[in-house]
Amino acid sequence: MTDSKSIRLLLVDRDRPLKMLLERDLPDHGPLVVALRSGNEAQDLLTQEHFDVSQLDFEVPGVGRIETRRRHRTGGEGSELLLIDTMDLDDEPPPISLQSIGDELPDDQFLTKPLLSSEMKAIANEAKAQLARNRRLRADTGKGPILGDSSAMCEVLDIVERVAAGSASVLIRGETGTGKTMVARRVHDLSPRADQRFVAINCSAFQDQLLESELFGHEKGAFTGALSVKQGLFEAANGGTLFLDEVGDMSSAMQAKLLQVLDDGELRRVGGTGLHKVDVRVIAATNKDLQQAVKKGEFREDLLFRLNVIHLRMPSLRERQQDIPTLVEHFLDRFRIPGRPRKVVSPEAIQLMTSYAWPGNVRELANTVEGLMLLAPGVEIRAEDLPPSLRPRSDFELDTSETPLPLKEVERLHIIRTLRYTEGKKAPAARLLKIDIKTLNSKIKNYSIET
């Protein structure tokens, strides 16, 4: 098994002494070097094995920038791959530079020959640092990188990069499964608080007393079962970031207590009398329209103002359909079964997946691909392997006779079709129909629709 401190380096070069230089002069636990002299052999190997660094001499036949990048992107954990282009240059050499292959590469970066030991050590050290950052990100989020180059996602990520440096509260709004937690984590990881804790809690998972104890902590004997002093999540996240997911589900009483902590920067544990100062950046998320909740008296306007200093709206997956092929490739790698060949998705299946509305968003897509990895019989995932909800239906069509249908009948049939599309799930159906679930339930009852 490869040492956790080492990196795998693929060397494609005509110069055999270069491999000896790497193995001799790099420090302990440095790169494990695989040296090849054939570009075509390297291209094949990139689709089968993972390399952290690939040092490529583009004068070797069979090595091409575009194809090599494509192989890097489709082979293994892309966010850990680093690409170094190497060429002989007569001009003054540019500085050494590494670029994560998970990002769009800028103009090619070059190293000049002969390579010095100091240059190779710098490459190894920078590669290790980048790999550690990437691995920490995935270990903390458990979800991998934020993927997508659609205009909707680029706009979100641009805002994230601009607001990360401050400490202002951020409110992320979006449908369930759009990746609100990952974006909150991205804000934290790009901020000056990145070396402190990122603590997350789903507010809808706790009743008031438990949520208050979770957030603010409690003193010994504060209630039955409080056998010792407990720090709350605000104190645990002191100096870092606290992520309040589904903040719109908080009761009015809890909203008032949260507002006081945000305003004063100090809290009182349940059952306690002393005040504890906290320095926490709060990022909140919700799938609700809090402006409407304020109008209905369900959410405090002053708390909304306090949380909504920076507003981020996460696009649904149907708003960023061009990202679906990229996400599918990522999940194929993420859910790849060890010892089995990597699966691919047929163009017909990709087309169906791209045209589907994905009411459960990226989470639904991830679950679908994970299921296909287990259930699809061949190496290629075909259209007929997809779940029924993704395949076109021929058992339902509106009446196309010359006599038009009454408007109510058209609405009834459309509701039936939408419920079939979401496999009977009312919440996603209501979102697709752009009505609230109470209205949908009322129409289902009025039209005597079986669910």
C-alpha positions in Angstrom: 0.0 0.0 0.0 1.3 3.5 -0.9 2.6 5.5 2.0 0.0 8.3 2.9 2.8 10.8 2.7 3.9 9.9 -0.8 2.6 11.0 -4.2 2.4 9.1 -7.4 4.3 10.7 -10.3 4.0 9.7 -13.9 7.1 10.6 -15.9 6.9 10.6 -19.7 10.3 11.5 -21.0 13.1 10.4 -23.3 15.6 11.1 -20.6 16.3 8.0 -18.5 18.7 9.8 -16.1 15.8 12.0 -15.1 14.1 9.1 -13.3 17.3 8.3 -11.4 17.6 12.0 -10.4 14.0 12.0 -9.0 14.5 8.7 -7.0 17.9 9.8 -5.7 17.5 13.4 -4.8 13.9 13.7 -3.6 13.4 13.4 0.2 12.0 10.4 2.0 8.4 9.6 1.3 8.7 11.5 -1.9 7.1 10.5 -5.2 6.7 7.0 -6.3 7.9 7.3 -9.9 6.5 5.4 -12.9 8.6 6.2 -15.9 7.5 5.7 -19.5 9.0 6.6 -22.9 5.8 6.2 -24.9 3.1 8.8 -25.0 0.4 6.3 -26.1 1.3 4.0 -23.2 0.9 6.9 -20.9 -2.5 7.8 -22.2 -3.7 4.3 -21.6 -2.3 4.2 -18.1 -4.0 7.5 -17.2 -7.4 5.8 -17.7 -6.5 2.9 -15.5 -4.5 4.4 -12.6 -4.4 7.5 -10.5 -1.4 9.8 -10.6 -1.0 12.9 -8.4 1.5 14.5 -10.7 2.2 13.9 -14.4 5.3 15.3 -15.9 5.1 15.2 -19.6 7.6 15.9 -22.3 5.5 17.1 -25.3 8.3 16.1 -27.7 7.6 12.5 -27.0 5.3 11.0 -29.7 1.8 10.3 -28.6 1.7 13.1 -25.9 -0.8 15.9 -26.6 -2.1 18.6 -24.3 -5.8 18.3 -25.1 -5.9 14.5 -25.0 -3.8 14.3 -21.9 -6.1 16.7 -20.1 -9.1 14.8 -21.2 -7.6 11.5 -19.8 -6.8 13.3 -16.5 -10.3 14.5 -16.2 -11.9 11.1 -16.7 -9.4 9.0 -14.8 -9.7 8.6 -11.0 -10.0 11.4 -8.5 -9.6 14.4 -10.8 -9.4 17.0 -8.0 -6.1 15.5 -6.8 -4.4 15.5 -10.2 -1.7 18.0 -11.0 -0.4 18.6 -14.4 3.1 19.9 -15.2 4.1 20.6 -18.8 7.8 20.3 -19.5 9.6 21.4 -22.6 13.1 22.5 -23.6 13.2 26.3 -23.8 16.0 28.5 -25.0 14.4 31.6 -23.5 14.5 32.7 -19.9 12.4 30.1 -18.0 9.1 31.1 -16.4 8.7 30.3 -12.7 7.6 26.8 -11.5 3.9 26.6 -11.3 1.4 23.9 -10.5 -2.3 24.0 -11.3 -5.1 21.7 -10.0 -6.5 19.7 -12.9 -9.9 20.0 -11.2 -9.9 23.7 -12.3 -9.8 25.0 -15.9 -6.2 25.2 -16.8 -4.8 28.6 -17.9 -2.0 28.9 -20.4 0.4 26.0 -20.2 3.0 26.1 -17.4 6.6 25.1 -18.4 9.7 23.9 -16.7 13.0 24.0 -18.5 15.6 21.3 -18.9 17.8 20.2 -17.3 15.7 20.0 -14.2 17.4 20.7 -10.9 16.9 18.8 -7.7 15.7 22.0 -6.0 13.0 22.4 -8.7 11.8 18.8 -8.3 11.7 19.2 -4.5 9.6 22.3 -4.9 7.2 20.4 -7.2 6.9 17.5 -4.7 6.3 19.8 -1.7 3.7 21.9 -3.5 2.0 18.8 -4.8 1.8 17.3 -1.3 0.4 20.5 0.1 -2.2 20.7 -2.6 -3.2 17.0 -2.1 -3.5 17.6 1.6 -5.9 20.5 1.0 -8.0 18.6 -1.4 -8.2 15.5 0.8 -9.1 17.6 3.8 -11.9 19.2 1.8 -13.4 15.9 0.8 -13.0 14.4 4.2 -14.8 17.3 5.8 -17.7 17.6 3.3 -18.0 13.9 2.3 -19.3 15.1 -1.0 -16.3 15.9 -3.2 -15.7 19.1 -5.1 -18.4 21.5 -6.3 -18.8 20.7 -10.0 -20.3 22.6 -12.9 -19.4 25.4 -15.3 -22.9 26.6 -16.1 -23.5 30.3 -15.9 -25.8 29.7 -12.9 -23.1 27.9 -10.9 -20.3 30.2 -12.0 -22.4 33.1 -10.6 -22.7 31.4 -7.3 -19.0 30.5 -7.0 -18.1 34.0 -8.0 -20.1 35.4 -5.1 -18.6 32.8 -2.8 -15.1 33.8 -3.6 -15.9 37.5 -3.1 -17.7 37.2 0.2 -15.5 34.5 1.8 -12.9 37.0 3.1 -15.3 38.8 5.4 -17.3 37.7 8.4 -20.8 38.8 7.3 -23.7 36.4 7.8 -24.7 34.5 4.6 -28.2 33.2 3.8 -28.3 30.4 1.2 -31.7 29.6 -0.3 -32.3 26.7 -2.6 -34.3 23.5 -3.0 -33.5 20.4 -1.2 -30.5 18.6 -2.7 -28.9 21.5 -4.5 -25.7 21.6 -2.5 -26.3 24.3 0.1 -24.1 22.6 2.7 -21.2 22.2 0.2 -21.4 25.9 -0.7 -21.4 26.9 3.0 -18.3 24.8 3.5 -16.7 26.4 0.5 -17.3 29.9 2.0 -15.6 28.6 5.2 -12.7 27.0 3.4 -11.9 30.1 1.4 -12.1 32.4 4.5 -9.5 33.5 7.1 -11.4 31.1 9.5 -10.5 28.0 7.4 -8.1 26.7 10.1 -10.9 26.8 12.7 -13.9 24.5 12.9 -16.9 24.3 10.6 -19.9 23.1 12.6 -23.2 22.2 11.0 -26.6 21.5 12.4 -30.0 20.8 10.8 -32.4 22.9 12.8 -35.5 20.9 11.6 -34.2 17.8 13.3 -34.6 19.0 16.9 -37.5 20.2 19.1 -37.1 23.5 20.8 -35.5 22.4 24.1 -33.0 20.1 22.4 -32.1 22.6 19.7 -31.5 25.3 22.4 -29.2 22.9 24.2 -27.4 21.9 21.0 -26.8 25.5 20.0 -26.1 27.2 23.4 -25.1 24.3 25.6 -26.4 23.6 29.1 -25.2 23.5 32.7 -25.3 20.4 34.9 -28.8 19.8 36.3 -30.4 22.2 33.8 -33.0 19.5 33.0 -33.5 15.7 33.4 -30.6 13.9 31.9 -28.2 16.9 32.0 -25.6 15.1 34.1 -22.7 17.4 33.2 -21.8 20.7 31.7 -22.1 20.7 27.9 -20.7 23.3 25.5 -23.1 24.2 22.6 -22.3 24.4 19.0 -21.7 28.2 19.1 -18.9 27.6 21.6 -17.6 24.6 19.6 -17.4 26.8 16.5 -15.8 29.8 18.3 -13.4 31.4 15.9 -14.9 29.4 13.0 -18.2 29.0 11.2 -21.6 27.7 12.3 -23.9 26.4 9.6 -27.6 26.5 10.4 -29.4 24.3 7.9 -33.2 24.7 7.5 -33.2 27.8 9.7 -36.7 28.5 8.5 -38.0 25.6 10.6 -37.0 27.3 13.9 -39.9 28.2 16.3 -40.5 31.9 17.1 -39.0 31.4 20.6 -35.8 29.9 19.2 -35.6 32.7 16.6 -35.6 35.3 19.3 -32.8 33.5 21.2 -30.7 33.2 18.1 -31.2 36.8 17.3 -30.0 37.9 20.7 -26.8 35.8 20.3 -26.1 37.2 16.9 -26.7 40.8 18.1 -24.7 40.6 21.4 -22.0 38.0 20.5 -22.6 36.2 23.7 -24.8 33.5 25.0 -26.2 32.0 28.2 -26.2 28.2 28.5 -29.5 26.5 29.4 -29.8 26.6 33.2 -26.9 28.9 33.5 -26.5 32.6 34.6 -23.1 33.5 33.2 -22.5 34.9 29.7 -20.0 33.4 27.3 -18.6 35.4 24.4 -18.4 33.8 21.0 -16.9 34.9 17.7 -18.7 32.9 15.1 -19.6 33.5 11.5 -23.1 32.2 10.9 -24.2 30.8 7.5 -27.8 29.8 7.3 -29.7 27.9 4.7 -33.3 27.2 3.9 -35.6 25.8 1.2 -38.3 28.3 2.2 -39.2 31.8 1.0 -38.4 33.6 4.2 -39.8 36.9 2.8 -43.2 35.1 2.5 -42.7 33.6 5.9 -42.2 37.1 7.4 -45.4 38.3 5.8 -47.3 35.3 7.3 -45.8 35.9 10.7 -43.8 32.7 10.7 -40.3 34.2 10.7 -38.9 37.3 12.4 -38.1 40.1 10.1 -35.3 41.4 12.3 -33.7 37.9 12.3 -34.0 37.8 8.5 -32.2 41.1 8.2 -29.5 39.8 10.5 -29.0 36.5 8.6 -29.5 37.9 5.0 -26.4 40.3 4.9 -25.2 38.2 1.9 -27.8 36.3 -0.1 -26.9 33.3 -2.2 -29.5 31.4 -4.3 -28.6 27.9 -5.2 -29.9 27.0 -8.7 -31.9 23.8 -9.1 -30.4 21.1 -11.3 -33.0 21.7 -14.0 -31.6 25.3 -14.2 -28.1 24.0 -14.8 -28.7 21.0 -17.1 -25.5 21.5 -19.0 -23.7 20.4 -15.7 -25.4 17.0 -15.6 -22.9 15.1 -17.8 -20.0 16.4 -15.7 -21.8 15.5 -12.5 -22.6 12.0 -13.9 -18.9 11.4 -14.7 -18.0 12.5 -11.1 -20.5 10.2 -9.5 -19.3 7.3 -11.8 -15.9 7.7 -10.3 -17.2 8.3 -6.8 -19.3 5.1 -6.7 -17.0 3.0 -8.7 -16.9 -0.5 -7.3 -13.3 -1.7 -6.5 -12.2 -4.5 -8.8 -14.8 -3.8 -11.5 -14.2 -1.9 -14.7 -15.3 1.7 -14.9 -18.8 2.1 -16.3 -19.8 4.6 -19.0 -23.1 6.1 -19.9 -24.5 5.8 -23.4 -25.3 9.1 -25.3 -29.0 8.1 -25.3 -29.0 7.7 -21.5 -27.2 11.0 -21.0 -29.7 12.7 -23.2 -32.6 11.3 -21.0 -30.8 12.3 -17.8 -30.2 15.8 -19.1 -33.8 16.3 -20.1 -35.2 15.0 -16.8 -36.3 17.7 -14.2 -34.6 16.1 -11.2 -36.9 17.3 -8.5 -34.5 16.0 -5.9 -31.6 17.9 -7.6 -28.0 16.8 -7.3 -28.8 14.5 -4.4 -31.3 12.6 -6.5 -28.8 12.4 -9.4 -26.1 11.0 -7.1 -28.5 8.4 -5.7 -29.6 7.4 -9.2 -26.0 6.9 -10.5 -25.1 4.9 -7.3 -28.1 2.6 -8.0 -27.1 2.2 -11.7 -23.6 1.3 -10.7 -25.0 -1.7 -8.9 -28.0 -2.6 -11.1 -27.0 -1.9 -14.7 -25.8 -5.3 -16.0 -23.1 -4.2 -18.5 -20.1 -1.8 -18.5 -22.3 0.6 -20.5 -25.3 2.2 -18.7 -28.0 2.3 -21.4 -31.4 4.1 -21.7 -33.3 1.0 -20.8 -31.3 0.7 -17.5 -32.5 4.0 -16.2 -35.3 4.2 -13.6 -38.9 4.4 -15.0 -39.2 8.1 -14.0 -36.4 9.0 -16.4 -37.7 7.1 -19.4 -40.3 8.6 -21.7 -43.8 7.4 -21.1 -46.2 6.3 -23.9 -49.1 5.4 -21.6 -50.3 9.0 -21.1 -51.2 11.6 -23.7 -53.6 14.4 -23.7 -56.6 14.0 -25.9 -55.7 15.4 -29.3 -59.2 15.1 -30.8 -60.8 18.1 -32.5 -63.0 18.8 -29.5 -61.0 20.7 -27.0 -61.0 19.5 -23.4 -62.4 21.7 -20.6 -59.7 23.7 -18.8 -60.4 21.8 -15.5 -59.9 18.5 -17.3 -56.6 19.7 -18.8 -55.4 20.7 -15.3 -56.5 17.4 -13.8 -54.6 15.4 -16.5 -51.5 17.7 -16.1 -51.5 17.1 -12.3 -51.8 13.3 -12.9 -48.9 13.5 -15.4 -46.7 15.5 -12.9 -47.4 13.1 -10.1 -46.4 10.2 -12.4 -43.3 12.1 -13.3 -42.3 12.4 -9.6 -43.4 8.9 -8.8 -46.3 10.1 -6.6 -44.1 12.5 -4.5 -46.2 15.5 -3.8 -43.6 18.0 -2.7 -41.5 17.7 -5.9 -44.7 17.8 -7.9 -45.8 21.0 -6.2 -42.4 22.6 -7.0 -42.7 21.6 -10.7 -46.3 23.0 -10.9 -45.1 26.1 -9.1 -47.9 25.9 -6.4 -47.6 25.2 -2.7 -48.4 21.7 -1.4 -51.6 22.8 0.3 -53.0 23.9 -3.1 -51.8 20.7 -4.7 -53.5 18.6 -2.0 -56.7 20.6 -2.5 -56.7 20.0 -6.2 -56.0 16.3 -5.8 -59.0 16.1 -3.5 -61.3 18.2 -5.8 -60.4 16.2 -8.8 -60.5 12.8 -7.0 -57.0 12.0 -8.1 -55.7 8.7 -6.7 -52.2 9.0 -5.2 
